[in-house]
Amino acid sequence: MDWLKEILTNAGVEEEQVTKVIESVKKEVPKYYVPKNDFNEKVTELNNVTNEKNTMATQLEELKKTDPTKLQEEIDKAQATIKEMEANSKKELADVKRMSAIDLAIASSKTIDAISLKANLDLDKISYDEKTGVLSGIDEQINSVRETKKYLFEEAPTDGGMPQGAIPPKEKTIADEIKENIYGTAK
């Protein structure tokens, strides 16, 4: 929700109201929207089922044209194809879940360039447990990249400057100084 906070802050909404709006959004959004990861998984699953259905319909038409003596051979062939397609579908769905989990971990790592961070990771060494939803091996890699390529992350500078991507403080105008002298604080 950092993106929403930034938009509201840039629009001049007070910090207290920004917090209230973000809390309201967090409560209401799940009622109306599906998380992107869930959506991607369902789209992949639907595409796989549609492709399997079309393939099976084509095979059925071919079977209708087949000589009855060759029918058993074609049935065995079709069953083998179905098993292979199911295995490929499960593998593809598992890969989509794994990549979605990796993308989510990258997004929560406070990187300023997710694509560059992902390019520095060895994705083959990251495993995903579908039952628990836990990624293994990614934290170590992200921490290693954080040490070697600090410029990819939002870090507070040690030289007294502003963090990369931060909004500089608003400079006082003459009107602010006059208000401060009259009322005690600038408004």
MODELLER restraints for C-alpha pairs under 7 A, 6 or more apart:
rsr = mdl.restraints
at = mdl.atoms
rsr.add(forms.Gaussian(group=physical.xy_distance, feature=features.Distance(at['CA:5:A'], at['CA:18:A']), mean=6.33, stdev=0.5))
rsr.add(forms.Gaussian(group=physical.xy_distance, feature=features.Distance(at['CA:8:A'], at['CA:18:A']), mean=6.34, stdev=0.5))
rsr.add(forms.Gaussian(group=physical.xy_distance, feature=features.Distance(at['CA:37:A'], at['CA:100:A']), mean=5.79, stdev=0.5))
rsr.add(forms.Gaussian(group=physical.xy_distance, feature=features.Distance(at['CA:41:A'], at['CA:93:A']), mean=6.51, stdev=0.5))
rsr.add(forms.Gaussian(group=physical.xy_distance, feature=features.Distance(at['CA:41:A'], at['CA:96:A']), mean=6.57, stdev=0.5))
rsr.add(forms.Gaussian(group=physical.xy_distance, feature=features.Distance(at['CA:41:A'], at['CA:97:A']), mean=6.72, stdev=0.5))
rsr.add(forms.Gaussian(group=physical.xy_distance, feature=features.Distance(at['CA:44:A'], at['CA:93:A']), mean=6.57, stdev=0.5))
rsr.add(forms.Gaussian(group=physical.xy_distance, feature=features.Distance(at['CA:45:A'], at['CA:93:A']), mean=6.75, stdev=0.5))
rsr.add(forms.Gaussian(group=physical.xy_distance, feature=features.Distance(at['CA:48:A'], at['CA:89:A']), mean=6.12, stdev=0.5))
rsr.add(forms.Gaussian(group=physical.xy_distance, feature=features.Distance(at['CA:63:A'], at['CA:71:A']), mean=6.90, stdev=0.5))
rsr.add(forms.Gaussian(group=physical.xy_distance, feature=features.Distance(at['CA:63:A'], at['CA:74:A']), mean=6.96, stdev=0.5))
rsr.add(forms.Gaussian(group=physical.xy_distance, feature=features.Distance(at['CA:98:A'], at['CA:128:A']), mean=5.67, stdev=0.5))
rsr.add(forms.Gaussian(group=physical.xy_distance, feature=features.Distance(at['CA:106:A'], at['CA:114:A']), mean=6.33, stdev=0.5))
rsr.add(forms.Gaussian(group=physical.xy_distance, feature=features.Distance(at['CA:107:A'], at['CA:114:A']), mean=6.76, stdev=0.5))
rsr.add(forms.Gaussian(group=physical.xy_distance, feature=features.Distance(at['CA:110:A'], at['CA:153:A']), mean=5.86, stdev=0.5))
rsr.add(forms.Gaussian(group=physical.xy_distance, feature=features.Distance(at['CA:110:A'], at['CA:154:A']), mean=5.79, stdev=0.5))
rsr.add(forms.Gaussian(group=physical.xy_distance, feature=features.Distance(at['CA:111:A'], at['CA:152:A']), mean=5.58, stdev=0.5))
rsr.add(forms.Gaussian(group=physical.xy_distance, feature=features.Distance(at['CA:111:A'], at['CA:153:A']), mean=4.11, stdev=0.5))
rsr.add(forms.Gaussian(group=physical.xy_distance, feature=features.Distance(at['CA:111:A'], at['CA:154:A']), mean=5.92, stdev=0.5))
rsr.add(forms.Gaussian(group=physical.xy_distance, feature=features.Distance(at['CA:112:A'], at['CA:152:A']), mean=5.58, stdev=0.5))
rsr.add(forms.Gaussian(group=physical.xy_distance, feature=features.Distance(at['CA:112:A'], at['CA:153:A']), mean=5.33, stdev=0.5))
rsr.add(forms.Gaussian(group=physical.xy_distance, feature=features.Distance(at['CA:112:A'], at['CA:154:A']), mean=6.17, stdev=0.5))
rsr.add(forms.Gaussian(group=physical.xy_distance, feature=features.Distance(at['CA:113:A'], at['CA:152:A']), mean=5.89, stdev=0.5))
rsr.add(forms.Gaussian(group=physical.xy_distance, feature=features.Distance(at['CA:117:A'], at['CA:152:A']), mean=6.86, stdev=0.5))
rsr.add(forms.Gaussian(group=physical.xy_distance, feature=features.Distance(at['CA:121:A'], at['CA:141:A']), mean=6.34, stdev=0.5))
rsr.add(forms.Gaussian(group=physical.xy_distance, feature=features.Distance(at['CA:125:A'], at['CA:137:A']), mean=6.46, stdev=0.5))
rsr.add(forms.Gaussian(group=physical.xy_distance, feature=features.Distance(at['CA:126:A'], at['CA:135:A']), mean=6.73, stdev=0.5))
rsr.add(forms.Gaussian(group=physical.xy_distance, feature=features.Distance(at['CA:126:A'], at['CA:136:A']), mean=5.63, stdev=0.5))
rsr.add(forms.Gaussian(group=physical.xy_distance, feature=features.Distance(at['CA:126:A'], at['CA:137:A']), mean=4.92, stdev=0.5))
rsr.add(forms.Gaussian(group=physical.xy_distance, feature=features.Distance(at['CA:126:A'], at['CA:138:A']), mean=5.77, stdev=0.5))
rsr.add(forms.Gaussian(group=physical.xy_distance, feature=features.Distance(at['CA:127:A'], at['CA:135:A']), mean=5.69, stdev=0.5))
rsr.add(forms.Gaussian(group=physical.xy_distance, feature=features.Distance(at['CA:127:A'], at['CA:136:A']), mean=5.17, stdev=0.5))
rsr.add(forms.Gaussian(group=physical.xy_distance, feature=features.Distance(at['CA:127:A'], at['CA:137:A']), mean=6.78, stdev=0.5))
rsr.add(forms.Gaussian(group=physical.xy_distance, feature=features.Distance(at['CA:128:A'], at['CA:134:A']), mean=5.79, stdev=0.5))
rsr.add(forms.Gaussian(group=physical.xy_distance, feature=features.Distance(at['CA:128:A'], at['CA:135:A']), mean=4.55, stdev=0.5))
rsr.add(forms.Gaussian(group=physical.xy_distance, feature=features.Distance(at['CA:128:A'], at['CA:136:A']), mean=6.32, stdev=0.5))
rsr.add(forms.Gaussian(group=physical.xy_distance, feature=features.Distance(at['CA:129:A'], at['CA:135:A']), mean=6.55, stdev=0.5))
rsr.add(forms.Gaussian(group=physical.xy_distance, feature=features.Distance(at['CA:146:A'], at['CA:153:A']), mean=6.89, stdev=0.5))
rsr.add(forms.Gaussian(group=physical.xy_distance, feature=features.Distance(at['CA:154:A'], at['CA:163:A']), mean=6.73, stdev=0.5))
rsr.add(forms.Gaussian(group=physical.xy_distance, feature=features.Distance(at['CA:154:A'], at['CA:164:A']), mean=6.47, stdev=0.5))
rsr.add(forms.Gaussian(group=physical.xy_distance, feature=features.Distance(at['CA:155:A'], at['CA:163:A']), mean=6.07, stdev=0.5))
rsr.add(forms.Gaussian(group=physical.xy_distance, feature=features.Distance(at['CA:156:A'], at['CA:163:A']), mean=4.89, stdev=0.5))
rsr.add(forms.Gaussian(group=physical.xy_distance, feature=features.Distance(at['CA:157:A'], at['CA:163:A']), mean=5.66, stdev=0.5))
rsr.add(forms.Gaussian(group=physical.xy_distance, feature=features.Distance(at['CA:176:A'], at['CA:186:A']), mean=5.22, stdev=0.5))
rsr.add(forms.Gaussian(group=physical.xy_distance, feature=features.Distance(at['CA:177:A'], at['CA:186:A']), mean=6.81, stdev=0.5))
rsr.add(forms.Gaussian(group=physical.xy_distance, feature=features.Distance(at['CA:179:A'], at['CA:185:A']), mean=6.79, stdev=0.5))
rsr.add(forms.Gaussian(group=physical.xy_distance, feature=features.Distance(at['CA:179:A'], at['CA:186:A']), mean=5.43, stdev=0.5))
rsr.add(forms.Gaussian(group=physical.xy_distance, feature=features.Distance(at['CA:180:A'], at['CA:186:A']), mean=4.49, stdev=0.5))
